[in-house]
């Protein structure tokens, strides 16, 4: 297993828990985890590095009811994640809990058929992650919980901005101009992230101007 990837994903997940803004499915609906009391445990298993948090909410007479589980696994396998393995991991990680959000990071990649299993069913949400060819992470999850899925992307904003800047500068030096679309394609980052980073790049570079053509952002070297 890629120890760097495991450390990156687990550190980021732990930080998400400390902030408390993450929203997950629970017996009380889609709620921020700050509303619940969490019991956290982690372990190194044959499957990989595992983090499990069980959430409890106070009920009548001060009794605590189990309302949700969050399980994060950085997979140890050296082959791409298969549908069969994924189904087995989902069953293991939910362990009978009615409302479980599972995040499985596979540094070795994910088979095409398994990608389609990143979904939200009654009481169970599966989020998948794998490194992409541009140096970041691809996060797969149900569209209705896109914000929750993307929150697990372990790449820091500063790193994404650095990648955008590097690509933009390289293309500008070569052709004198670059479009946001070209940068999006090269970095595999969302348009919102790319455009924010390009605006910051222009602010710190007096020789580059920002324009819009047919609704698309274009950066151009002065004098070209």
C-alpha positions, 0 to 999 in steps of 0.5 A: 500500500502507498503509505503516503496516500494512506497518511494523506487520506487519514489525516484529511479524514481526521481533520474533517471530523474535528471541524464537524461540518461534514454532513452524512446520512443518519437516522435523523436525516442528512445532518452535520456530524457536529450534532452527534457524539462520535466514538472513533477507532482506527486500525491497521487491517489486512484490507488496509488502514481503517477509520470507523466512527459511530455516531450517537444522538441523545434520546428520551431519558438521556439514552444515547441511540446509534444514528450513523456510522462513518467508515474510511478505508485506504485499501492495501490491494496492489490490483485495481478494486473489483466489484466483488471486492468492493461489495465484500468491503461494503458489507464488512464496513457497514457491519449491520449499521442501518445508516453508514457512509463508506469512503474507500480510497484505492491507490491502485485504482478502481475497475470501471464496473466498480466505479458504478457502485459509488452510490446512495441506497437506503441507509448506505452511501458509498464514496470511492477515491483513486489517484488521477493522472494529473497528480490529484484525486478522483472522487466518485459519489452519488450526485445528491451527496456531491458536497459530502463526497468532495469533502473527502478529497485529500488534496489541499487547495494550495496544491490544486492552485499550484498545479493550475498555476504550473499548467497555465504558465507552461501553456502561456509561455508556449502559445501566449494564451491559455483557456480555463478549459485547457487547464481543467483538462490538464489538471482534472480539476473542477471549473470553479477551482481552476477559475479561482486559481487563475484569478489569483495567478493574474493578480500576481502577474502584471504581464497577464490579462484575463478576458472572457470569450463566449463565456469562457475564461482566457488568459493572455500574455500582454502584447500578444 
